[in-house]
Amino acid sequence: MEKVLWKDQYCVGVEQFDRQHRHLFEIINNLVAHSDASPDLRLVSQTLNEMYDYAKEHFTDEEQLMQQYAYPEIESQKKQHAYFLKTTSELSAHPVNERGASIGEIAEFLNIWWTIHILKWDMKYKELFKEKLSVAVS
């Protein structure tokens, strides 16, 4: 699997969230960098734990802003976030070869999940936050 490249189309217009999303892709790339080697289960587990911790922090930040501005789809977002955290926790708890998945497959799952989540779910709040945050700064 090749490294995941950040694209401008992933920008949601909230600098903090865009920065966090970029970092999440960097974590995925840590797995990609080791996907051709024989699996170092400790490294995979550590990287997935890092993904879990950072994603949880990111989701908390997003949900706080959603709450603050009464984002109408907050419950759908919370469900998406809970699913990701649960899945990442499960992946971290079970070594790669026990699951039958390779490091590359795990990295691909993370890449696909984040790409879809940003483009489908997070883009829905882009205009609302752009409007609300520009008024708050003015």
C-alpha positions as CSV (number, residue, x, y, z in Angstrom):
1,M,0.0,0.0,0.0
2,E,1.2,3.5,-0.8
3,K,1.3,6.4,1.6
4,V,-1.9,8.3,2.0
5,L,-1.7,11.8,0.6
6,W,-3.6,14.7,2.1
7,K,-5.8,16.5,-0.5
8,D,-7.2,20.0,-0.3
9,Q,-10.7,18.6,-0.9
10,Y,-10.5,17.1,2.6
11,C,-10.4,20.6,4.2
12,V,-13.5,21.2,6.3
13,G,-12.7,24.9,6.9
14,V,-12.0,24.6,10.7
15,E,-8.2,24.9,11.0
16,Q,-8.1,22.8,14.2
17,F,-10.0,20.0,12.6
18,D,-8.0,20.1,9.3
19,R,-4.8,19.9,11.3
20,Q,-6.1,17.0,13.3
21,H,-7.3,15.2,10.2
22,R,-3.8,15.6,8.7
23,H,-2.3,14.1,11.8
24,L,-4.6,11.1,11.6
25,F,-3.4,10.5,8.1
26,E,0.2,10.7,9.3
27,I,-0.7,7.9,11.8
28,I,-2.1,5.8,9.0
29,N,1.2,6.4,7.1
30,N,3.1,5.0,10.1
31,L,1.3,1.7,9.5
32,V,1.8,2.0,5.7
33,A,5.5,2.4,6.2
34,H,5.6,-1.0,7.9
35,S,3.1,-2.8,5.8
36,D,5.6,-4.6,3.6
37,A,7.7,-5.9,6.6
38,S,6.8,-8.9,8.7
39,P,4.3,-7.6,11.3
40,D,5.7,-6.1,14.4
41,L,2.6,-6.7,16.5
42,R,3.8,-4.3,19.2
43,L,4.3,-1.5,16.7
44,V,0.9,-2.2,15.2
45,S,-0.8,-2.1,18.6
46,Q,1.0,1.1,19.6
47,T,0.1,2.8,16.4
48,L,-3.6,1.8,16.7
49,N,-3.6,3.0,20.3
50,E,-2.2,6.3,19.1
51,M,-4.9,6.4,16.5
52,Y,-7.6,5.6,19.1
53,D,-6.3,8.3,21.5
54,Y,-5.9,11.0,18.9
55,A,-9.2,10.2,17.2
56,K,-11.0,10.3,20.6
57,E,-9.5,13.8,21.2
58,H,-10.5,14.9,17.8
59,F,-14.0,13.6,18.1
60,T,-14.4,15.3,21.5
61,D,-13.3,18.6,19.9
62,E,-15.7,18.2,17.0
63,E,-18.6,17.2,19.2
64,Q,-18.1,20.2,21.5
65,L,-18.3,22.6,18.6
66,M,-21.3,20.7,17.2
67,Q,-23.0,21.1,20.6
68,Q,-22.0,24.7,20.9
69,Y,-23.6,25.6,17.5
70,A,-26.5,23.1,17.7
71,Y,-25.4,21.1,14.7
72,P,-28.5,19.2,13.7
73,E,-26.7,15.9,12.8
74,I,-24.7,15.6,16.0
75,E,-26.2,12.3,16.9
76,S,-25.3,10.7,13.6
77,Q,-21.7,12.0,14.0
78,K,-21.5,10.6,17.5
79,K,-22.6,7.2,16.2
80,Q,-19.9,7.3,13.5
81,H,-17.3,8.3,16.1
82,A,-18.4,5.5,18.5
83,Y,-18.2,3.0,15.7
84,F,-14.7,4.1,14.7
85,L,-13.4,4.0,18.3
86,K,-14.9,0.6,19.0
87,T,-13.4,-0.9,15.8
88,T,-10.0,0.7,16.4
89,S,-10.0,-0.6,19.9
90,E,-10.8,-4.1,18.7
91,L,-8.1,-4.0,16.1
92,S,-5.6,-2.9,18.7
93,A,-6.6,-5.6,21.1
94,H,-6.1,-8.5,18.7
95,P,-2.8,-9.0,17.0
96,V,-2.8,-8.8,13.2
97,N,-2.2,-12.4,12.5
98,E,-5.0,-13.5,14.9
99,R,-7.4,-11.5,12.8
100,G,-6.1,-12.7,9.6
101,A,-5.6,-9.1,8.4
102,S,-2.3,-7.6,7.3
103,I,-0.9,-4.3,8.4
104,G,-1.7,-3.0,4.9
105,E,-5.3,-4.1,5.2
106,I,-5.7,-2.3,8.5
107,A,-4.1,0.8,7.0
108,E,-6.4,0.6,4.1
109,F,-9.5,0.3,6.4
110,L,-8.3,3.4,8.3
111,N,-7.7,5.3,5.1
112,I,-11.0,4.5,3.6
113,W,-12.9,5.1,6.8
114,W,-11.3,8.6,7.3
115,T,-11.7,9.6,3.7
116,I,-15.4,8.7,3.6
117,H,-16.0,10.2,7.0
118,I,-14.4,13.5,6.1
119,L,-16.0,13.7,2.7
120,K,-19.5,12.5,3.6
121,W,-20.0,13.4,7.2
122,D,-17.7,16.2,8.1
123,M,-18.3,18.2,4.9
124,K,-21.9,18.5,6.1
125,Y,-20.9,20.9,8.9
126,K,-18.4,22.9,6.8
127,E,-20.8,25.7,5.8
128,L,-22.4,26.0,9.2
129,F,-19.1,26.3,11.0
130,K,-17.7,28.6,8.4
131,E,-20.6,30.9,9.0
132,K,-20.7,30.6,12.8
133,L,-16.9,30.9,13.3
134,S,-16.6,33.9,11.0
135,V,-19.3,35.7,13.0
136,A,-17.6,34.7,16.3
137,V,-14.3,36.1,15.1
138,S,-15.7,39.4,13.7
